[in-house]
Amino acid sequence: MKQIIDLRPVYHRLEERIRAHVILCWLALLLIRIVETQTGTTWTQARRELDRLHLGTFAGPTGTFQQVTALTRPQQAFLTKLEIPAPKQVVTLQPAPR
C-alpha cells in the first residue's frame, strides 16, 4: 500500500544517503568483529556485560556529581583485552552555588 499511495516523503532514496547508511553499517559490523576477536566472546555476551555499566547523576545540598558504577571483573577483563582505559569513578563534580 505504501508503494501505491505515496503520502510521505522518502529520504533514503538519495544515493549519498544510501552510501552513508551502508558505510555506517559496515563500520558497525567491523567494530563488532574486532570486539569478538579481541575478547574471544560473542558480541551478545560482550554487549550484555558492558550494558550493566551505568552513569548516575546525584544531587544534594552541597552540589551535583555524576558517578559510574563500579566495574565488575568481566567488565575489567573486556576493557583490558580491548586496551580501553577504565572510566573514572566520578565523571563530573559541581558544587552548589552560594
Secondary structure per residue as TSV (DSSP state, phi and psi in degrees):
chain	resnum	aa	ss	phi	psi
A	1	M	-	360.0	-31.8
A	2	K	T	-67.1	-27.7
A	3	Q	T	-73.7	-32.8
A	4	I	T	-80.0	-50.2
A	5	I	-	-101.9	107.1
A	6	D	-	-95.2	77.4
A	7	L	-	-87.4	-22.6
A	8	R	S	-120.1	151.6
A	9	P	-	-70.9	145.2
A	10	V	-	-115.9	112.4
A	11	Y	-	-93.6	-18.5
A	12	H	T	-81.2	6.5
A	13	R	T	-86.4	-11.8
A	14	L	S	-72.1	137.2
A	15	E	H	-62.7	-41.5
A	16	E	H	-66.7	-29.9
A	17	R	H	-73.4	-36.3
A	18	I	H	-65.0	-45.6
A	19	R	H	-60.8	-44.0
A	20	A	H	-61.5	-41.0
A	21	H	H	-63.7	-43.9
A	22	V	H	-64.1	-42.0
A	23	I	H	-64.7	-42.7
A	24	L	H	-62.8	-41.1
A	25	C	H	-64.9	-40.3
A	26	W	H	-64.2	-42.9
A	27	L	H	-63.8	-38.5
A	28	A	H	-64.2	-42.4
A	29	L	H	-66.2	-35.8
A	30	L	H	-64.4	-43.0
A	31	L	H	-61.6	-43.7
A	32	I	H	-60.6	-44.2
A	33	R	H	-65.1	-39.7
A	34	I	H	-62.3	-45.3
A	35	V	H	-62.0	-43.5
A	36	E	H	-64.3	-43.0
A	37	T	H	-74.6	-35.5
A	38	Q	H	-72.8	-37.0
A	39	T	H	-94.5	-18.0
A	40	G	T	73.2	23.8
A	41	T	S	-133.7	174.9
A	42	T	-	-82.7	160.9
A	43	W	H	-63.4	-38.3
A	44	T	H	-61.7	-43.6
A	45	Q	H	-68.1	-41.3
A	46	A	H	-64.7	-44.6
A	47	R	H	-64.2	-42.4
A	48	R	H	-60.4	-42.5
A	49	E	H	-70.9	-42.8
A	50	L	H	-76.8	-19.8
A	51	D	T	-69.5	-15.1
A	52	R	T	-80.1	-4.8
A	53	L	-	-85.1	121.3
A	54	H	-	-125.9	157.5
A	55	L	E	-116.1	120.4
A	56	G	E	-108.7	142.7
A	57	T	E	-108.0	126.3
A	58	F	E	-123.4	134.5
A	59	A	E	-125.9	141.9
A	60	G	E	-150.3	-174.5
A	61	P	T	-66.4	-21.9
A	62	T	T	-95.7	-8.6
A	63	G	E	148.4	-167.3
A	64	T	E	-125.6	141.9
A	65	F	E	-146.0	157.0
A	66	Q	E	-115.7	132.0
A	67	Q	E	-131.8	139.1
A	68	V	E	-89.1	143.4
A	69	T	-	-63.0	155.1
A	70	A	-	-65.5	140.4
A	71	L	-	-73.9	136.2
A	72	T	-	-84.5	169.2
A	73	R	H	-62.3	-42.6
A	74	P	H	-63.2	-37.6
A	75	Q	H	-64.6	-42.9
A	76	Q	H	-61.6	-40.0
A	77	A	H	-64.1	-42.9
A	78	F	H	-61.4	-47.6
A	79	L	H	-64.6	-37.3
A	80	T	H	-66.5	-45.5
A	81	K	H	-64.3	-33.5
A	82	L	T	-87.2	-1.4
A	83	E	T	58.2	42.0
A	84	I	-	-108.3	128.3
A	85	P	-	-66.9	145.4
A	86	A	-	-66.4	144.1
A	87	P	-	-69.7	153.8
A	88	K	-	-64.8	149.6
A	89	Q	S	-67.1	-48.8
A	90	V	E	-106.0	119.0
A	91	V	E	-85.1	-53.4
A	92	T	E	-131.3	153.4
A	93	L	E	-143.9	117.8
A	94	Q	E	-125.9	114.3
A	95	P	E	-68.8	154.7
A	96	A	-	-69.4	143.8
A	97	P	-	-66.9	147.4
A	98	R	-	-87.3	360.0
